[in-house]
Amino acid sequence: MNLSVLVVAAVIAALTPPEDEDAVVRGSFVARLGNDVVAVESYTRTSRRLQGDIVLRVPGTTRYHYDLSFANDASVKRSEFTIKPLGAPGVDDPRRLIMEFGRDSMTLTSISRGERQAGSRPVSGAPNVVFRGGYGSSHGLYDSLAMYEHLLANVKVSNEPIHIEAFGAGNGKPTTRLFKRASANRAAVDYFKMAWIGLTLDDAGRIVAADATATTEPTRIERVEFADINRFEKEFLALDRAGRGLGVASPNVETRAKVDDASIVLKYGSPRLRGRTGVMKALVESGAVWRTGANEATTLETNRDLLLGDALIPAGKYSLWTQASAAGVQLIVNRETGQWGTAYKAAQDLVRVPLAVATSQTPVESFVIEVASEGGRCELRLRWDTFVWSVDIAEARK
């Protein structure tokens, strides 16, 4: 899809007219994962109101609408949030969530499938509202930058992170965001307390770009002219219906193989290049420990003892990690399993095994872990982009 054509062709359409036409800020954000557009947000903001729409494409087109009303101190008086799964109706229920804030309490009303539920909970301090979107392993794929832009107006330059307590627009649950503002034009918001999304602002305090490449959802986001979100929804939904939607960002894969009499099961998330180049080169240059895939920690399970190279791997289940550098690549076999793919604990390492490094002429779009038989022996191979990393694998005969 040619996004520039879409943006130029987009019908410039205002949302519901805000109360204060003299202080209107509006714009749109486009989030890309590689070359693929994964989310678009359009918003209109005044000192008293913030309205906007988000279209998220993973695993299928979902439309969100939000409408926030502010008090004199810029805290939220009322929040209304609507979710409409269009191209992936099985991942969520259509619903509307309304939060109304009083002096020390919040009334929460949820309307879904014709049923209305209401409750209340105590609130301390000035209430804020944020939104983090995405489903399953792609939760956190896109945050509402318009909501962050509103909050950043009251975040001062500081060397220390600032905690902002808020409620989730889509679920009403309390949450915390950490903000760092290094200067008037540079800020960052935390990503699940384990990484930072870098934000670039103009002199008027508007977010012009966001860099999430240090997170597990390595998107890049740019500000564009205010665009009609209905056009994007129509284009993305048509792609879903034609079988050309994005689907899951990094599908989970299970591979079964036999090595002599040993049965092996490999489970991993398979990221895609999506037009990116130099992904593995950047990993080598960073020297960081990689989850060897995406999503949850990659695992290898065997019912018999194995040899990886010269290393003995007793029968059992292990997580696999990779550390690459200019000096070479090591496959890390770790005793801990069941953790998320960023929760590496070196103290649980069983062994580190050196991998042979080669390249292929044709880039591989989807990351692959496989057991390949060749010339009477078996190899465990990791392939992505033009990188091929491998090690001999065999049953450990007694």
Summary of the structure (lengths in Angstrom):
residues: 398
radius of gyration: 23.9
end to end distance: 56.7
largest distance: 81.5
contacts: 1293
relative contact order: 0.11
helix: 12%
strand: 53%
